[in-house]
Amino acid sequence: MLIAPELFKAEGGIARVSRLYLQAIAESFPESTLKVVVLNDAEVSPSGQSRYKASNAETIVCNRSKIRCAHAIWSAVRISGTRVICTHVHLAPLLWLAKQLGQKFEYDIVVHGIEVWKPVTRLQKLALNSARRILSISEFTRRDMLSRYPNLEEKIVILPNALDPSFSQSSDSANDTVPDTILTVSRLAAHDRTKGIDHLIEAMPKILETHPSARLRIVGEGSDRIRLEKLATASEASAQIQFLGFVPDERLKQEFTQCTLFALPSKKEGFGLVYLEAMAAGKPCIVAAAGGAPEVIDQDSGLIVPYGDIEQIASAISSALVVQWDAGKIRARAQHFSFPAFVQRWNALSSTSS
């Protein structure tokens, strides 16, 4: 059984990770009954499930109804021996409650980052204590949780995220690269201003001193776009900063193909799936020394900068624009986080007892 806040309603990181688990379960247990409960989605299309090899899944969408979600979970776990993957700690108390009421099943909880980088509620803590496994997407998140809940040490294991199994990127992108092109991709949300987009904008005048043809291309939409556009307009580098808004998947792949490097020096990335997509195109990444992002890249696939340090961000990008990066080594790093590798790691964890 898979329990997720979202599957297809949104393209956020948690929805994308939930789809990883959907296909991993469907592929690993093809003869088992698969039930899926999704809190926020109003519908899940057959084509969507088919895309993730889960055509036969019995899916209940709750359209944001917590009562319907609780009822669906209760009905499913009444079957003794059910194994549950819950992809957000906010839904986990429903599983703890069902166990308190006598249902016999096991569950794992996926923890991503910011939702557990702070004290959790009492019910969430009870749910974590009762879980079979806590699947952390990064060592950073694991350490952060253990600093507050050392009793969970035996339960928390690391299972990094992976490239979407349906994601494909041309391996011949070097000839399409547009020199001195810096790409960033992010949701531009007013409540989440720690992505570092403003820092990239502020770094552009300094970058232009050594790379006069450099340009920053910003993909993403959200309520913070107005503020960021004003910041760009006021910059000496305004002519070299472009806002592209939301772009469809094929266009996004083209942007990855054409950029020289990808930069998202964010403070609160639990992992950073978008880095993998850039690396799959053979492009190096600039990440901040914060959250789980430094665990994604290595010395052959990018540079790490202090969060918010405009001078060092500009210096790192200027340096990266002249480095002769080995696209093959960058892609090899991305393959370390391939979907088959994810399934192999998950199956190894699933076969062991806590």
Contacts in CASP RR format, 6 or more apart in sequence:
PFRMAT RR
TARGET T0000
AUTHOR 0000-0000-0000
METHOD contacts of the structure
MODEL  1
MLIAPELFKAEGGIARVSRLYLQAIAESFPESTLKVVVLNDAEVSPSGQS
RYKASNAETIVCNRSKIRCAHAIWSAVRISGTRVICTHVHLAPLLWLAKQ
LGQKFEYDIVVHGIEVWKPVTRLQKLALNSARRILSISEFTRRDMLSRYP
NLEEKIVILPNALDPSFSQSSDSANDTVPDTILTVSRLAAHDRTKGIDHL
IEAMPKILETHPSARLRIVGEGSDRIRLEKLATASEASAQIQFLGFVPDE
RLKQEFTQCTLFALPSKKEGFGLVYLEAMAAGKPCIVAAAGGAPEVIDQD
SGLIVPYGDIEQIASAISSALVVQWDAGKIRARAQHFSFPAFVQRWNALS
STSS
1 34 0 8 1.000
1 35 0 8 1.000
1 36 0 8 1.000
1 37 0 8 1.000
1 76 0 8 1.000
1 77 0 8 1.000
1 82 0 8 1.000
1 83 0 8 1.000
1 84 0 8 1.000
1 85 0 8 1.000
2 18 0 8 1.000
2 21 0 8 1.000
2 22 0 8 1.000
2 25 0 8 1.000
2 34 0 8 1.000
2 35 0 8 1.000
2 36 0 8 1.000
2 37 0 8 1.000
2 57 0 8 1.000
2 84 0 8 1.000
2 85 0 8 1.000
2 87 0 8 1.000
3 36 0 8 1.000
3 37 0 8 1.000
3 38 0 8 1.000
3 73 0 8 1.000
3 84 0 8 1.000
3 85 0 8 1.000
3 86 0 8 1.000
3 87 0 8 1.000
3 91 0 8 1.000
3 94 0 8 1.000
3 95 0 8 1.000
4 14 0 8 1.000
4 15 0 8 1.000
4 18 0 8 1.000
4 21 0 8 1.000
4 22 0 8 1.000
4 36 0 8 1.000
4 37 0 8 1.000
4 38 0 8 1.000
4 39 0 8 1.000
4 86 0 8 1.000
4 87 0 8 1.000
4 88 0 8 1.000
4 91 0 8 1.000
5 14 0 8 1.000
5 15 0 8 1.000
5 18 0 8 1.000
5 38 0 8 1.000
5 39 0 8 1.000
5 40 0 8 1.000
5 87 0 8 1.000
5 88 0 8 1.000
5 90 0 8 1.000
5 91 0 8 1.000
6 12 0 8 1.000
6 14 0 8 1.000
6 15 0 8 1.000
6 18 0 8 1.000
6 38 0 8 1.000
6 39 0 8 1.000
6 40 0 8 1.000
6 41 0 8 1.000
7 15 0 8 1.000
7 18 0 8 1.000
7 19 0 8 1.000
7 22 0 8 1.000
7 36 0 8 1.000
7 38 0 8 1.000
7 41 0 8 1.000
7 44 0 8 1.000
8 15 0 8 1.000
8 19 0 8 1.000
8 41 0 8 1.000
8 44 0 8 1.000
8 45 0 8 1.000
8 48 0 8 1.000
9 15 0 8 1.000
9 40 0 8 1.000
9 41 0 8 1.000
9 42 0 8 1.000
10 40 0 8 1.000
12 187 0 8 1.000
13 112 0 8 1.000
13 273 0 8 1.000
14 87 0 8 1.000
14 88 0 8 1.000
14 112 0 8 1.000
16 164 0 8 1.000
16 273 0 8 1.000
17 87 0 8 1.000
17 110 0 8 1.000
17 112 0 8 1.000
17 137 0 8 1.000
17 161 0 8 1.000
17 273 0 8 1.000
18 87 0 8 1.000
19 52 0 8 1.000
19 164 0 8 1.000
20 161 0 8 1.000
20 162 0 8 1.000
20 164 0 8 1.000
20 165 0 8 1.000
20 339 0 8 1.000
20 342 0 8 1.000
21 85 0 8 1.000
21 87 0 8 1.000
21 110 0 8 1.000
21 346 0 8 1.000
22 36 0 8 1.000
22 49 0 8 1.000
22 52 0 8 1.000
22 54 0 8 1.000
22 57 0 8 1.000
23 52 0 8 1.000
23 53 0 8 1.000
23 54 0 8 1.000
23 165 0 8 1.000
23 339 0 8 1.000
24 339 0 8 1.000
24 342 0 8 1.000
24 343 0 8 1.000
24 346 0 8 1.000
25 34 0 8 1.000
25 54 0 8 1.000
25 85 0 8 1.000
26 34 0 8 1.000
26 52 0 8 1.000
26 53 0 8 1.000
26 54 0 8 1.000
26 56 0 8 1.000
26 57 0 8 1.000
27 53 0 8 1.000
27 343 0 8 1.000
28 343 0 8 1.000
28 346 0 8 1.000
28 347 0 8 1.000
28 350 0 8 1.000
33 58 0 8 1.000
34 54 0 8 1.000
34 56 0 8 1.000
34 57 0 8 1.000
34 58 0 8 1.000
35 57 0 8 1.000
35 58 0 8 1.000
35 59 0 8 1.000
35 60 0 8 1.000
35 76 0 8 1.000
36 44 0 8 1.000
36 54 0 8 1.000
36 57 0 8 1.000
36 58 0 8 1.000
36 59 0 8 1.000
36 60 0 8 1.000
37 59 0 8 1.000
37 60 0 8 1.000
37 62 0 8 1.000
37 69 0 8 1.000
37 72 0 8 1.000
37 73 0 8 1.000
37 76 0 8 1.000
38 44 0 8 1.000
38 59 0 8 1.000
38 60 0 8 1.000
38 61 0 8 1.000
38 62 0 8 1.000
39 62 0 8 1.000
39 64 0 8 1.000
39 65 0 8 1.000
39 66 0 8 1.000
39 69 0 8 1.000
39 91 0 8 1.000
40 62 0 8 1.000
40 63 0 8 1.000
40 64 0 8 1.000
41 61 0 8 1.000
41 62 0 8 1.000
41 63 0 8 1.000
42 61 0 8 1.000
42 63 0 8 1.000
43 61 0 8 1.000
44 59 0 8 1.000
44 61 0 8 1.000
46 55 0 8 1.000
49 55 0 8 1.000
49 57 0 8 1.000
49 59 0 8 1.000
51 166 0 8 1.000
52 165 0 8 1.000
52 166 0 8 1.000
60 68 0 8 1.000
60 72 0 8 1.000
62 68 0 8 1.000
62 69 0 8 1.000
62 72 0 8 1.000
69 91 0 8 1.000
69 94 0 8 1.000
70 94 0 8 1.000
73 94 0 8 1.000
73 95 0 8 1.000
73 98 0 8 1.000
74 94 0 8 1.000
74 98 0 8 1.000
74 103 0 8 1.000
76 82 0 8 1.000
77 84 0 8 1.000
77 95 0 8 1.000
77 98 0 8 1.000
77 103 0 8 1.000
77 105 0 8 1.000
78 103 0 8 1.000
79 105 0 8 1.000
80 103 0 8 1.000
80 104 0 8 1.000
80 105 0 8 1.000
81 104 0 8 1.000
81 105 0 8 1.000
81 106 0 8 1.000
82 105 0 8 1.000
82 106 0 8 1.000
83 105 0 8 1.000
83 106 0 8 1.000
83 107 0 8 1.000
84 95 0 8 1.000
84 105 0 8 1.000
84 106 0 8 1.000
84 107 0 8 1.000
84 108 0 8 1.000
85 107 0 8 1.000
85 108 0 8 1.000
85 110 0 8 1.000
86 92 0 8 1.000
86 95 0 8 1.000
86 107 0 8 1.000
86 108 0 8 1.000
86 109 0 8 1.000
86 110 0 8 1.000
87 110 0 8 1.000
88 110 0 8 1.000
88 112 0 8 1.000
88 115 0 8 1.000
89 109 0 8 1.000
89 111 0 8 1.000
89 115 0 8 1.000
89 116 0 8 1.000
89 120 0 8 1.000
89 124 0 8 1.000
89 127 0 8 1.000
89 128 0 8 1.000
90 115 0 8 1.000
90 124 0 8 1.000
92 107 0 8 1.000
92 109 0 8 1.000
92 124 0 8 1.000
92 127 0 8 1.000
92 128 0 8 1.000
92 131 0 8 1.000
93 121 0 8 1.000
93 123 0 8 1.000
93 124 0 8 1.000
93 126 0 8 1.000
93 127 0 8 1.000
95 107 0 8 1.000
95 127 0 8 1.000
95 130 0 8 1.000
95 131 0 8 1.000
96 123 0 8 1.000
96 126 0 8 1.000
96 127 0 8 1.000
96 130 0 8 1.000
98 105 0 8 1.000
99 105 0 8 1.000
99 130 0 8 1.000
106 132 0 8 1.000
107 130 0 8 1.000
107 131 0 8 1.000
107 132 0 8 1.000
108 131 0 8 1.000
108 132 0 8 1.000
108 133 0 8 1.000
108 134 0 8 1.000
108 135 0 8 1.000
109 127 0 8 1.000
109 128 0 8 1.000
109 131 0 8 1.000
109 133 0 8 1.000
109 134 0 8 1.000
109 135 0 8 1.000
110 135 0 8 1.000
110 137 0 8 1.000
110 159 0 8 1.000
111 134 0 8 1.000
111 135 0 8 1.000
111 136 0 8 1.000
111 137 0 8 1.000
111 141 0 8 1.000
111 145 0 8 1.000
111 156 0 8 1.000
112 137 0 8 1.000
112 141 0 8 1.000
112 270 0 8 1.000
112 271 0 8 1.000
113 137 0 8 1.000
113 138 0 8 1.000
113 141 0 8 1.000
113 144 0 8 1.000
113 268 0 8 1.000
113 270 0 8 1.000
113 291 0 8 1.000
114 268 0 8 1.000
114 270 0 8 1.000
116 141 0 8 1.000
116 144 0 8 1.000
116 145 0 8 1.000
117 141 0 8 1.000
117 144 0 8 1.000
117 268 0 8 1.000
119 148 0 8 1.000
120 128 0 8 1.000
125 149 0 8 1.000
128 134 0 8 1.000
128 149 0 8 1.000
128 152 0 8 1.000
128 155 0 8 1.000
129 151 0 8 1.000
129 152 0 8 1.000
131 155 0 8 1.000
132 155 0 8 1.000
132 354 0 8 1.000
133 155 0 8 1.000
133 157 0 8 1.000
133 349 0 8 1.000
133 354 0 8 1.000
134 145 0 8 1.000
134 152 0 8 1.000
134 155 0 8 1.000
134 156 0 8 1.000
134 157 0 8 1.000
135 157 0 8 1.000
135 158 0 8 1.000
135 159 0 8 1.000
135 349 0 8 1.000
136 142 0 8 1.000
136 145 0 8 1.000
136 156 0 8 1.000
136 157 0 8 1.000
136 158 0 8 1.000
136 159 0 8 1.000
137 158 0 8 1.000
137 159 0 8 1.000
137 160 0 8 1.000
137 161 0 8 1.000
137 270 0 8 1.000
137 271 0 8 1.000
137 292 0 8 1.000
138 158 0 8 1.000
138 160 0 8 1.000
138 270 0 8 1.000
138 271 0 8 1.000
138 291 0 8 1.000
138 292 0 8 1.000
138 295 0 8 1.000
139 158 0 8 1.000
139 292 0 8 1.000
139 295 0 8 1.000
140 270 0 8 1.000
140 291 0 8 1.000
140 292 0 8 1.000
140 294 0 8 1.000
140 295 0 8 1.000
141 270 0 8 1.000
141 291 0 8 1.000
141 292 0 8 1.000
142 156 0 8 1.000
142 157 0 8 1.000
142 158 0 8 1.000
145 152 0 8 1.000
145 156 0 8 1.000
146 152 0 8 1.000
146 153 0 8 1.000
146 156 0 8 1.000
154 354 0 8 1.000
155 354 0 8 1.000
157 349 0 8 1.000
159 342 0 8 1.000
159 345 0 8 1.000
159 346 0 8 1.000
159 349 0 8 1.000
160 271 0 8 1.000
160 295 0 8 1.000
160 337 0 8 1.000
160 342 0 8 1.000
160 345 0 8 1.000
161 271 0 8 1.000
161 272 0 8 1.000
161 273 0 8 1.000
161 276 0 8 1.000
161 337 0 8 1.000
161 342 0 8 1.000
162 276 0 8 1.000
162 337 0 8 1.000
162 338 0 8 1.000
162 339 0 8 1.000
162 341 0 8 1.000
162 342 0 8 1.000
163 273 0 8 1.000
163 276 0 8 1.000
163 277 0 8 1.000
163 280 0 8 1.000
163 334 0 8 1.000
163 337 0 8 1.000
163 338 0 8 1.000
163 339 0 8 1.000
164 273 0 8 1.000
164 339 0 8 1.000
165 339 0 8 1.000
167 277 0 8 1.000
167 280 0 8 1.000
169 253 0 8 1.000
169 256 0 8 1.000
169 257 0 8 1.000
169 277 0 8 1.000
169 280 0 8 1.000
169 281 0 8 1.000
170 253 0 8 1.000
170 257 0 8 1.000
170 281 0 8 1.000
171 331 0 8 1.000
173 256 0 8 1.000
173 257 0 8 1.000
173 258 0 8 1.000
173 281 0 8 1.000
173 282 0 8 1.000
173 283 0 8 1.000
173 327 0 8 1.000
174 327 0 8 1.000
176 257 0 8 1.000
176 258 0 8 1.000
177 257 0 8 1.000
177 258 0 8 1.000
177 259 0 8 1.000
177 260 0 8 1.000
178 258 0 8 1.000
178 259 0 8 1.000
178 260 0 8 1.000
179 213 0 8 1.000
179 260 0 8 1.000
180 211 0 8 1.000
180 213 0 8 1.000
180 214 0 8 1.000
180 215 0 8 1.000
180 260 0 8 1.000
180 321 0 8 1.000
181 214 0 8 1.000
181 215 0 8 1.000
181 217 0 8 1.000
181 258 0 8 1.000
181 259 0 8 1.000
181 260 0 8 1.000
181 261 0 8 1.000
182 200 0 8 1.000
182 207 0 8 1.000
182 214 0 8 1.000
182 215 0 8 1.000
182 216 0 8 1.000
182 217 0 8 1.000
182 259 0 8 1.000
182 260 0 8 1.000
182 261 0 8 1.000
182 262 0 8 1.000
182 263 0 8 1.000
182 317 0 8 1.000
182 321 0 8 1.000
183 217 0 8 1.000
183 219 0 8 1.000
183 255 0 8 1.000
183 256 0 8 1.000
183 259 0 8 1.000
183 261 0 8 1.000
183 262 0 8 1.000
183 263 0 8 1.000
183 278 0 8 1.000
183 283 0 8 1.000
184 197 0 8 1.000
184 200 0 8 1.000
184 216 0 8 1.000
184 217 0 8 1.000
184 218 0 8 1.000
184 219 0 8 1.000
184 262 0 8 1.000
184 263 0 8 1.000
184 264 0 8 1.000
185 219 0 8 1.000
185 220 0 8 1.000
185 252 0 8 1.000
185 255 0 8 1.000
185 262 0 8 1.000
185 264 0 8 1.000
185 274 0 8 1.000
186 195 0 8 1.000
186 197 0 8 1.000
186 218 0 8 1.000
186 219 0 8 1.000
186 220 0 8 1.000
186 264 0 8 1.000
186 266 0 8 1.000
186 274 0 8 1.000
187 195 0 8 1.000
187 220 0 8 1.000
187 221 0 8 1.000
187 222 0 8 1.000
188 195 0 8 1.000
188 197 0 8 1.000
188 218 0 8 1.000
188 220 0 8 1.000
188 221 0 8 1.000
188 222 0 8 1.000
188 223 0 8 1.000
188 224 0 8 1.000
188 225 0 8 1.000
188 228 0 8 1.000
189 222 0 8 1.000
189 223 0 8 1.000
189 224 0 8 1.000
190 222 0 8 1.000
190 223 0 8 1.000
190 224 0 8 1.000
190 227 0 8 1.000
192 224 0 8 1.000
192 268 0 8 1.000
193 224 0 8 1.000
194 266 0 8 1.000
194 267 0 8 1.000
194 268 0 8 1.000
194 307 0 8 1.000
195 264 0 8 1.000
195 266 0 8 1.000
195 267 0 8 1.000
196 264 0 8 1.000
196 265 0 8 1.000
196 266 0 8 1.000
196 267 0 8 1.000
196 288 0 8 1.000
196 307 0 8 1.000
196 308 0 8 1.000
197 218 0 8 1.000
197 224 0 8 1.000
197 228 0 8 1.000
198 227 0 8 1.000
198 228 0 8 1.000
198 231 0 8 1.000
199 265 0 8 1.000
199 308 0 8 1.000
199 310 0 8 1.000
199 313 0 8 1.000
200 216 0 8 1.000
200 218 0 8 1.000
200 263 0 8 1.000
200 265 0 8 1.000
200 313 0 8 1.000
201 216 0 8 1.000
201 228 0 8 1.000
201 231 0 8 1.000
201 232 0 8 1.000
201 235 0 8 1.000
201 237 0 8 1.000
201 241 0 8 1.000
202 231 0 8 1.000
202 235 0 8 1.000
202 310 0 8 1.000
203 310 0 8 1.000
203 313 0 8 1.000
203 314 0 8 1.000
203 317 0 8 1.000
204 214 0 8 1.000
204 216 0 8 1.000
204 235 0 8 1.000
204 237 0 8 1.000
204 240 0 8 1.000
204 241 0 8 1.000
204 314 0 8 1.000
205 235 0 8 1.000
205 236 0 8 1.000
205 237 0 8 1.000
206 310 0 8 1.000
206 311 0 8 1.000
206 314 0 8 1.000
206 315 0 8 1.000
206 318 0 8 1.000
207 214 0 8 1.000
207 237 0 8 1.000
207 314 0 8 1.000
207 317 0 8 1.000
207 318 0 8 1.000
207 321 0 8 1.000
208 214 0 8 1.000
208 236 0 8 1.000
208 237 0 8 1.000
208 240 0 8 1.000
210 318 0 8 1.000
211 318 0 8 1.000
211 321 0 8 1.000
214 240 0 8 1.000
214 317 0 8 1.000
214 321 0 8 1.000
215 240 0 8 1.000
215 241 0 8 1.000
215 242 0 8 1.000
216 237 0 8 1.000
216 240 0 8 1.000
216 241 0 8 1.000
216 242 0 8 1.000
217 242 0 8 1.000
217 244 0 8 1.000
217 255 0 8 1.000
217 259 0 8 1.000
218 228 0 8 1.000
218 241 0 8 1.000
218 242 0 8 1.000
218 243 0 8 1.000
218 244 0 8 1.000
218 245 0 8 1.000
219 244 0 8 1.000
219 245 0 8 1.000
219 246 0 8 1.000
219 247 0 8 1.000
219 252 0 8 1.000
219 255 0 8 1.000
220 243 0 8 1.000
220 244 0 8 1.000
220 245 0 8 1.000
220 246 0 8 1.000
220 247 0 8 1.000
221 245 0 8 1.000
221 246 0 8 1.000
225 243 0 8 1.000
225 245 0 8 1.000
228 243 0 8 1.000
229 243 0 8 1.000
232 238 0 8 1.000
232 241 0 8 1.000
232 243 0 8 1.000
235 241 0 8 1.000
244 255 0 8 1.000
247 255 0 8 1.000
252 277 0 8 1.000
253 281 0 8 1.000
256 262 0 8 1.000
256 277 0 8 1.000
256 278 0 8 1.000
256 280 0 8 1.000
256 281 0 8 1.000
256 283 0 8 1.000
257 281 0 8 1.000
259 278 0 8 1.000
259 281 0 8 1.000
259 283 0 8 1.000
260 283 0 8 1.000
260 321 0 8 1.000
261 283 0 8 1.000
261 284 0 8 1.000
261 285 0 8 1.000
261 286 0 8 1.000
261 317 0 8 1.000
261 320 0 8 1.000
261 321 0 8 1.000
262 274 0 8 1.000
262 275 0 8 1.000
262 278 0 8 1.000
262 283 0 8 1.000
262 284 0 8 1.000
262 285 0 8 1.000
262 286 0 8 1.000
263 285 0 8 1.000
263 286 0 8 1.000
263 313 0 8 1.000
263 317 0 8 1.000
264 272 0 8 1.000
264 274 0 8 1.000
264 275 0 8 1.000
264 285 0 8 1.000
264 286 0 8 1.000
264 287 0 8 1.000
264 293 0 8 1.000
265 286 0 8 1.000
265 287 0 8 1.000
265 288 0 8 1.000
265 305 0 8 1.000
265 307 0 8 1.000
265 308 0 8 1.000
265 313 0 8 1.000
266 287 0 8 1.000
266 288 0 8 1.000
266 290 0 8 1.000
266 293 0 8 1.000
266 307 0 8 1.000
267 288 0 8 1.000
267 290 0 8 1.000
267 291 0 8 1.000
267 307 0 8 1.000
267 308 0 8 1.000
268 290 0 8 1.000
268 291 0 8 1.000
269 287 0 8 1.000
269 288 0 8 1.000
269 290 0 8 1.000
269 291 0 8 1.000
269 292 0 8 1.000
269 293 0 8 1.000
270 291 0 8 1.000
270 292 0 8 1.000
270 293 0 8 1.000
271 292 0 8 1.000
271 293 0 8 1.000
271 295 0 8 1.000
271 296 0 8 1.000
272 292 0 8 1.000
272 293 0 8 1.000
272 296 0 8 1.000
275 285 0 8 1.000
275 287 0 8 1.000
275 293 0 8 1.000
275 296 0 8 1.000
275 297 0 8 1.000
276 296 0 8 1.000
276 334 0 8 1.000
276 337 0 8 1.000
278 284 0 8 1.000
278 285 0 8 1.000
279 285 0 8 1.000
279 296 0 8 1.000
279 297 0 8 1.000
279 301 0 8 1.000
279 330 0 8 1.000
279 331 0 8 1.000
279 333 0 8 1.000
279 334 0 8 1.000
280 331 0 8 1.000
280 334 0 8 1.000
282 325 0 8 1.000
282 327 0 8 1.000
282 328 0 8 1.000
282 330 0 8 1.000
282 331 0 8 1.000
282 334 0 8 1.000
283 325 0 8 1.000
283 327 0 8 1.000
283 330 0 8 1.000
284 297 0 8 1.000
284 301 0 8 1.000
284 302 0 8 1.000
284 303 0 8 1.000
284 320 0 8 1.000
284 323 0 8 1.000
284 325 0 8 1.000
284 330 0 8 1.000
285 296 0 8 1.000
285 297 0 8 1.000
285 301 0 8 1.000
285 302 0 8 1.000
285 303 0 8 1.000
286 302 0 8 1.000
286 303 0 8 1.000
286 305 0 8 1.000
286 313 0 8 1.000
286 316 0 8 1.000
286 317 0 8 1.000
286 320 0 8 1.000
287 293 0 8 1.000
287 294 0 8 1.000
287 296 0 8 1.000
287 297 0 8 1.000
287 302 0 8 1.000
287 303 0 8 1.000
287 304 0 8 1.000
287 305 0 8 1.000
288 304 0 8 1.000
288 305 0 8 1.000
288 306 0 8 1.000
288 307 0 8 1.000
288 308 0 8 1.000
289 304 0 8 1.000
289 305 0 8 1.000
289 306 0 8 1.000
289 307 0 8 1.000
290 307 0 8 1.000
293 304 0 8 1.000
294 304 0 8 1.000
296 337 0 8 1.000
297 303 0 8 1.000
297 304 0 8 1.000
297 333 0 8 1.000
298 333 0 8 1.000
300 325 0 8 1.000
300 326 0 8 1.000
300 329 0 8 1.000
300 330 0 8 1.000
300 333 0 8 1.000
301 329 0 8 1.000
301 330 0 8 1.000
301 333 0 8 1.000
301 334 0 8 1.000
302 320 0 8 1.000
302 325 0 8 1.000
302 330 0 8 1.000
303 316 0 8 1.000
303 319 0 8 1.000
303 320 0 8 1.000
305 312 0 8 1.000
305 313 0 8 1.000
305 316 0 8 1.000
306 312 0 8 1.000
335 341 0 8 1.000
END
